[in-house]
């Protein structure tokens, strides 16, 4: 509970529970102050009063300030002008006398802090959820109720699981707009490979939801790509420890590594990794066309596939679209169009 002080020309009024009358604050003609436990309002009055003294009494005529709404309002305390002669205003005394508890001021955090002793990390997450519910869900209730019945996103996004790369945050996708799957290094396996969550998501997004766009998003400083680039060039799936899930997964992007090693052989290792980060997106785009039901839709023009690259060191985004060309001489060619950089 807060305490509010109203300072007029002749009197000082204390409001014990201001929540019921917040719409009336601006019409009172008084200055409103909020303060926490043990605060001293020295900036408002040069001298003040101990609230336990005889200068404090229950204010019997609330209509003097708040008119006919007084019967709906909580109790007020009045400090007469003679009370200003007292040396100090000690709010601790007033709290003790009226048995009030003032809450500590909550400070909003922009990130989830590391848990400390006695600190529940989910308190901040709860605060974020309640803010979402109040500011977004309730303000768009009709839309969220419609989404509760069904979804019809136009986009499928395949992005890296890296915590620094959140498609909804950087591209502004709202609930219901993008069916999203994230994995290490934003890799799309070939159609002929074994089962995976990415392949299951593709099947559902394309065949059931009938999305119109698939966007594969790579990013700077990708740990999965760096792991791929540090593997021996002749390393095969049989050579890798079956317990190493990461190596077995990123090995899917080996064609991108070979292209990058060849095209950027004179560059530093970091630059080769950056080249591979983009080339791995193209590798995934080529792999998408290995799915018969994806290629068929792309060929008909009812599905478009795109590549994207998010550089979070410079906060830029590069986007390109596959210009579909039918197979020629048994090889799949990947041409791109509409390339642009957003910076």
VOGU-3710 file (C-alpha; in Angstrom, 3 decimals, decimal comma):
1> xxxxxxxxxx> 0,000/0,000/0,000  1,221/3,508/-0,828  0,727/6,735/1,069  0,058/9,908/-0,880  0,597/13,434/0,358  -1,393/16,414/-0,939  0,107/19,813/-0,174  -2,280/22,766/-0,293  -1,791/26,350/0,689  -3,094/25,918/4,243
11> xxxxxxxxxx> -3,178/22,202/4,979  -1,392/18,933/4,277  -3,461/15,803/3,639  -2,325/12,169/3,727  -4,166/9,523/1,730  -3,812/5,971/3,064  -5,132/4,179/-0,021  -5,150/6,256/-3,190  -6,028/3,446/-5,604  -9,776/4,030/-5,491
21> xxxxxxxxxx> -9,593/7,661/-6,537  -6,836/7,817/-9,103  -9,152/9,439/-11,714  -9,712/12,369/-9,341  -6,104/13,293/-8,689  -5,866/15,884/-11,427  -8,988/17,738/-10,303  -8,006/18,365/-6,694  -5,730/21,298/-7,228  -3,150/19,774/-4,896
31> xxxxxxxxxx> 0,350/18,463/-5,473  0,634/14,672/-5,114  3,758/12,978/-3,783  4,548/9,268/-3,352  7,152/8,040/-0,928  8,483/4,785/0,492  9,166/3,643/4,025  11,388/6,010/6,090  11,356/8,671/3,339  11,466/12,307/4,478
41> xxxxxxxxxx> 9,719/14,870/2,332  12,265/17,590/2,975  12,044/18,962/-0,577  8,380/19,896/-0,145  8,236/21,457/3,297  11,008/23,010/5,339  9,627/21,576/8,602  7,150/18,836/9,335  5,437/16,790/11,989  5,566/13,509/13,855
51> xxxxxxxxxx> 2,339/11,791/12,804  1,859/10,355/16,292  1,396/13,854/17,726  -1,874/15,599/18,418  -1,507/17,543/15,180  -2,821/14,511/13,275  -6,490/13,592/13,220  -8,885/11,634/11,053  -10,125/13,969/8,356  -13,898/14,119/8,845
61> xxxxxxxxxx> -14,849/16,028/5,691  -13,465/14,298/2,602  -15,985/16,065/0,418  -13,927/19,221/0,908  -11,465/17,823/-1,622  -13,240/15,005/-3,414  -16,873/16,155/-3,436  -19,681/13,615/-3,523  -17,349/10,683/-4,087  -16,106/10,905/-0,508
71> xxxxxxxxxx> -18,267/8,046/0,752  -16,430/5,685/-1,594  -12,965/6,738/-0,538  -10,626/5,391/2,151  -9,534/7,160/5,319  -7,467/10,351/5,186  -5,282/12,042/7,734  -4,978/15,813/7,995  -1,996/17,757/9,249  -2,989/21,230/10,334
81> xxxxxxxxxx> -0,830/24,175/9,297  0,367/24,532/12,858  1,995/21,133/12,484  4,548/22,593/10,109  6,390/23,922/13,114  7,466/20,419/14,074  11,082/19,608/13,396  10,803/16,364/11,371  8,350/14,240/9,465  9,131/10,611/10,300
91> xxxxxxxxxx> 7,068/8,300/8,170  8,154/5,347/10,245  6,049/6,668/13,102  2,982/7,091/10,921  3,308/3,575/9,544  3,625/2,146/13,027  0,536/3,958/14,299  -1,794/2,954/11,458  -0,288/-0,525/10,936  0,482/-0,064/7,251
101> xxxxxxxxxx> 3,041/-1,981/5,223  4,689/-0,227/2,324  6,005/-2,438/-0,513  9,524/-2,155/-1,722  9,768/-0,523/-5,097  10,090/-3,114/-7,854  12,772/-2,409/-10,412  12,121/-3,734/-13,890  14,955/-5,742/-15,413  15,533/-6,011/-19,142
111> xxxxxxxxxx> 17,078/-9,448/-18,801  16,728/-12,475/-16,570  19,299/-11,995/-13,824  21,427/-14,837/-12,569  19,693/-16,466/-9,627  21,005/-15,298/-6,274  20,450/-16,740/-2,849  16,760/-16,498/-2,080  15,970/-15,179/-5,579  13,480/-16,935/-7,852
121> xxxxxxxxxx> 14,482/-16,407/-11,490  10,909/-17,112/-12,550  9,665/-13,972/-10,818  11,061/-11,899/-13,690  9,646/-14,312/-16,266  6,281/-14,130/-14,514  6,444/-10,338/-14,673  7,139/-10,511/-18,400  4,220/-12,868/-18,955  1,824/-10,665/-17,027
131> xxxxxxxxxx> 3,051/-7,655/-19,018  2,448/-9,583/-22,249  -1,034/-10,545/-21,117  -1,928/-6,985/-20,149  -0,296/-5,074/-23,003  -0,663/-7,499/-25,916  -3,104/-10,317/-25,225  -5,879/-8,247/-23,696  -5,415/-5,441/-26,235  -5,733/-7,969/-29,089
141> xxxxxxxxxx> -8,172/-10,378/-27,482  -10,195/-11,030/-30,629  -7,087/-11,986/-32,597  -5,764/-14,323/-29,893  -9,171/-15,977/-29,544  -9,146/-16,582/-33,286  -5,647/-18,085/-33,060  -6,875/-20,406/-30,316  -9,097/-22,079/-32,922  -6,593/-22,453/-35,759
151> xxxxxxxxxx> -3,388/-21,149/-37,316  -2,617/-20,204/-40,908  0,890/-18,720/-41,009  2,280/-17,525/-44,324  5,880/-18,196/-43,287  7,923/-21,099/-42,065  11,212/-20,003/-40,506  14,174/-22,326/-39,991  16,724/-20,639/-37,739  19,615/-21,482/-35,455
161> xxxxxxxxxx> 19,007/-22,382/-31,821  21,573/-19,755/-30,764  20,071/-17,647/-27,952  21,217/-14,456/-29,694  19,137/-15,205/-32,777  15,411/-14,933/-32,119  13,450/-14,645/-35,413  10,353/-13,227/-33,741  12,429/-10,527/-32,072  14,668/-9,468/-34,958
171> xxxxxxxxxx> 12,069/-9,824/-37,739  9,004/-8,838/-35,744  6,916/-11,958/-36,320  3,784/-11,910/-34,171  1,901/-14,974/-32,856  0,304/-16,822/-35,752  2,559/-15,347/-38,451  5,480/-17,790/-38,636  5,748/-21,520/-38,022  9,259/-21,785/-36,596
181> xxxxxxxxxx> 11,792/-24,548/-36,076  15,262/-23,961/-34,642  18,249/-26,266/-34,582  22,036/-26,159/-34,422  23,370/-24,154/-37,405  19,925/-23,787/-39,068  20,482/-26,989/-41,055  17,945/-28,645/-43,349  18,726/-32,341/-43,913  18,172/-33,910/-47,319
191> xxxxxxxxxx> 14,936/-35,732/-48,021  16,778/-39,061/-48,215  18,239/-38,777/-44,691  16,704/-40,291/-41,584  13,895/-38,829/-39,455  14,436/-35,518/-37,664  12,338/-32,830/-36,013  13,177/-30,435/-38,862  11,808/-32,830/-41,477  8,660/-33,391/-39,431
201> xxxxxxxxxx> 8,181/-29,628/-39,113  8,645/-29,186/-42,873  6,051/-31,834/-43,634  3,499/-30,229/-41,330  4,188/-26,642/-42,419  4,111/-27,352/-46,155  1,511/-30,110/-46,466  -0,868/-29,210/-43,637  -0,477/-25,484/-43,019  0,415/-24,831/-46,681
211> xxxxxxxxxx> 2,801/-21,981/-45,913  3,680/-19,740/-48,841  7,265/-18,938/-47,828  10,148/-20,826/-46,232  12,939/-18,652/-44,811  16,238/-20,198/-43,676  18,162/-17,799/-41,416  21,888/-18,084/-40,723  23,875/-15,765/-38,483  27,292/-14,437/-37,539
221> xxxxxxxxxx> 29,643/-16,232/-35,136  27,731/-19,499/-35,368  29,198/-22,140/-33,065  27,737/-24,975/-35,120  29,450/-23,756/-38,284  32,732/-23,302/-36,419  32,453/-26,905/-35,205  31,925/-27,996/-38,813  34,912/-25,986/-40,046  37,248/-27,489/-37,424
231> xxxxxxxxxx> 36,451/-31,075/-38,431  38,946/-32,951/-40,588  38,120/-32,623/-44,271  38,106/-36,378/-44,784  36,093/-37,101/-41,645  32,986/-39,162/-42,356  29,979/-40,230/-40,354  31,656/-43,581/-39,687  34,684/-41,793/-38,194  32,649/-39,761/-35,720
241> xxxxxxxxxx> 31,879/-41,011/-32,243  28,208/-41,968/-32,285  27,826/-40,182/-28,944  28,737/-36,827/-30,505  25,326/-35,559/-31,566  26,710/-32,168/-32,620  29,327/-33,511/-35,022  26,906/-35,991/-36,560  24,401/-33,188/-37,074  26,669/-30,485/-38,522
251> xxxxxxxxxx> 28,251/-33,019/-40,873  25,096/-32,503/-42,980  26,578/-29,132/-43,926  29,845/-30,603/-45,219  29,152/-29,477/-48,836  29,009/-25,878/-47,588  32,355/-26,356/-45,871  33,962/-27,657/-49,070  32,663/-24,704/-51,098  33,867/-22,228/-48,470
261> xxxxxxxxxx> 37,312/-23,804/-48,168  37,720/-23,560/-51,917  36,286/-20,068/-52,399  37,955/-18,499/-49,354  41,179/-20,478/-49,137  43,303/-17,313/-48,954  41,267/-15,809/-46,133  41,634/-16,229/-42,378  39,847/-18,999/-40,525  37,302/-16,535/-39,090
271> xxxxxxxxxx> 36,563/-15,227/-42,582  36,189/-18,765/-43,874  33,695/-19,434/-41,090  31,734/-16,330/-42,056  31,676/-17,475/-45,676  30,451/-20,902/-44,569  27,729/-19,349/-42,407  26,158/-17,935/-45,575  26,957/-20,904/-47,792  25,347/-23,276/-45,285
281> xxxxxxxxxx> 22,090/-21,365/-45,798  22,359/-22,047/-49,539  23,121/-25,675/-48,748  19,892/-25,864/-46,754  17,981/-24,174/-49,591  19,287/-26,792/-52,037  18,322/-29,537/-49,611  14,795/-28,127/-49,402  14,418/-28,774/-53,125  15,180/-32,462/-52,524
291> xxxxxxxxxx> 11,725/-32,826/-50,948  9,332/-33,734/-53,807  6,342/-31,932/-52,312  8,426/-28,785/-51,740  9,947/-28,749/-55,223  6,528/-29,311/-56,773  5,075/-26,274/-55,010  8,103/-24,141/-55,845  7,793/-25,185/-59,488  4,115/-24,182/-59,510
301> xxxxxxxxxx> 4,912/-20,839/-57,905  2,768/-21,411/-54,807  5,777/-21,751/-52,497  8,861/-19,518/-52,403  12,041/-20,268/-50,493  14,378/-17,596/-49,173  17,723/-17,299/-47,437  18,677/-14,810/-44,763  21,806/-13,884/-42,813  21,706/-11,953/-39,548
311> xxxxxxxxxx> 24,954/-10,274/-38,513  24,410/-9,390/-34,863  27,834/-7,762/-34,560  26,755/-4,999/-36,964  22,984/-5,520/-36,711  22,456/-6,034/-40,434  20,268/-8,530/-42,271  20,894/-9,904/-45,754  18,038/-11,542/-47,631  17,838/-13,403/-50,944
321> xxxxxxxxxx> 15,249/-15,509/-52,778  15,758/-18,716/-54,734  15,198/-18,285/-58,467  14,059/-21,794/-59,223  15,629/-23,535/-62,185  14,682/-27,046/-63,129  17,290/-29,734/-62,969  19,787/-29,798/-65,779  21,981/-32,789/-66,569  21,111/-34,369/-63,220
331> xxxxxxxxxx> 22,476/-31,417/-61,243  20,485/-29,093/-59,067  21,391/-25,477/-59,759  20,651/-22,745/-57,273  20,205/-19,251/-58,623  19,134/-16,358/-56,435  17,288/-13,106/-57,001  16,021/-10,111/-55,058  19,126/-9,939/-52,901  19,090/-7,028/-50,462
341> xxx> 20,864/-5,885/-47,303  18,962/-4,164/-44,512  21,150/-1,879/-42,469
//
